[in-house]
Amino acid sequence: MYIIVGLGNPSKEYNNTRHNIGFDAIEELAEANHIAVIEKKHKAIIGKGYIEGQKVILAKPQTFMNLSGESVRELVDYYKIDEKEELIVLYDDISLDPGKLRIRKKGSAGGHNGIKNIIAHLGHNEFQRIKIGVGEKPKGYDLADYVLGHFSKEEQPVMKEALGKVTDAVSCMLTEDADTAMNRFN
């Protein structure tokens, strides 16, 4: 079984913001695989189903971004998965151009507070992740304002395409492995 967690902030005001691209990726995965993400459990909204024949839990933590680790820890403990092999976290990355993907099997938080909190709660940084590029913060912008802002009209189709690539990358990770997905999608 795999737990696939998309990071974001709950409440409507954050819908379609750069920081919520992880939630958007979960919605895309859910739609592509006919999984209803509606059950409130483990400080998250979750959905259970199958992707490529693998049982999965899709999760959107409802703790707000900076406390994402609370939900991830509960999910990992309850479902007794090996988080080094069976956890995939989807989230925004400002160091990547909009729509670019970067798949990793481990790594630092890179300044991302949601990932920082997950690492703190798991006690290590060895879990698979797909970083979704949302573009670099323009000079003079406040970082929080930037990541909580919406995509421009020009970026929207690029990001929609990126969400399709995330779905393909997750399928590759489940049917083959992270290394193959890295070679194909990075």
N, C-alpha and C positions, 0 to 999 in steps of 0.2 A: 504494500500500500504506500502511496505517496501523499504527502500533504503539500499543496501548492498554495502559497500565501502571497497575496497582492497587497502592497502597502498603500495606505492613503489615510485620509481623515474622514470620519463620519460627518454627516449633516450636509444638507443640500448646497450650502454656500461654497463647499469645496468641490462640487461636481465639475468634471471636465477641466480641472486645474492641472498644471504640470506635476504637482506633488501627488496627485491621485491617479497617475497613469497605471500604477499597480492594480488599483481597483478596476480600472477600465480593462486591463489585461485579463483579470479574472472574469469579468462580464463577457469578454470576447471568447474565452475558453469555454465558459458555461454555455453560451449560445451555440458554439460550434459543436459541442458534445452533448447537447440536450440535458444539461444539469441545472436544476433549480437551486439557486443560492439564496435560500430564504430562512433557514433554520438559525435561531439565535442560540449559540452554545460556545463555551470557552472564550468569552469576551470577544466573539466574532460573529459574523453572519457566514454560515457555511452551507455547502452543498455537497452531496455524496453522489458519486457516479463512476463511470469508466471512461478512460481515454486510452485508445489503442489497446484495449483489453486489460489495462491495469486499473485496479481500484484506486480512486483518488478522492481526497477531500479538498475542495476549493474553499479558501477562507479569505475574508476581508476583516481584519481586526477592527474592532470598534472602540479601541482605547485611545485613539488619536495617535498620530505617527510616532511621537517621541516615546510612547510606552508600548510599542508593537510587541516587544519581547514578552510581555505578560501573557498575551494571547498565544503566541507561538509556543511558549513553555508549556502552557496548559494543553494545547493540541498535541504536542510531542509526547507529553507524559500520558495523556488519556489514551491515545491510540498506539502507544508503545512502539514508535517507529525509531529507526536508526537515523537520526537527523543528518548524519554525514552523507548518507546515501539516498534517503527518501524524503528529504525536505528540499523544496525549490522556492526561493523567494524572488518575487518580481517587484521592481521598484525603479524610480526615476533617477537619472544621473545627469547632472549639469555639465560634466566634463566631456560628454559625448554629444555630437551633432544631433539635432532632432531626427528621430526615427532610427538611429543606429543602435544595434544591440551589442552587448558584451556579456558573454557567458563565462562564469567562473565557478570553480569548485570550492574555493576558499578565498579569503582576503580580508583586508582591513575594512573599516566602515567608510573610509574616504571622506569623512566629514558628514556622512548621512546619519542623522540622529535616530531614525528608525532602525537602521542596521546596527548602530552602536548599542541600542537597547536590546536587540536580539542577541548580539554577541555577549552582552552582560548577563542575560538570563540563561543562555545555553552554556556559558563558561568557555566558549571557544569560537573560532571564526571559520570552522570547516563545515560549511553547508553550501549547497549549490545555489546559484543565483543567476538571474537574468537582469542585467541593468538595461534600462530603456532610455536612450538619449532624449533629453528635453531641451538641449541647447544651453550654451554658456550665458550666464548673467551679464547683461550689458553693463558697461562702465556707468557708475553713478547710481545704479539700481540697488535697492536693499534686497538682500538674498531672500528673506522671507516673503517680501512682496512679489519677487520674481517667481518663486516656485509656487506661490499660492495664486498666481495669475493664470489667465487662460491662454491657450494657443492662438496665434494669429490665424487669420483666414487662410494664408498661404501654408501654414504648418499643419492645419487640420487634416488634409488628405495624406500628408506624409506620415502623420501619427496613426491614422486609420490603417495604412499599409503596414506600419510597424507592428500594430497589434496582431495582424494576420501572421506576420513573421514570428511573433512570440508564440502563437498557437502552434505553428510548424516546428519551432525550436523545442517546445515542451514535448510534442509528439516524438521528435527525434531523441530527446533525452530519455523518454520512457521506453522506446523500442530499441534504441541502441545504447548510447551513453553520453555523458557530458562532453567527453573529448571529441566525439564525432560531431556533436552539436556545435562545439567551439570552432572546429575546422570549417563547418558549413555556414555558420551564421555570424561569426565575429568579423 
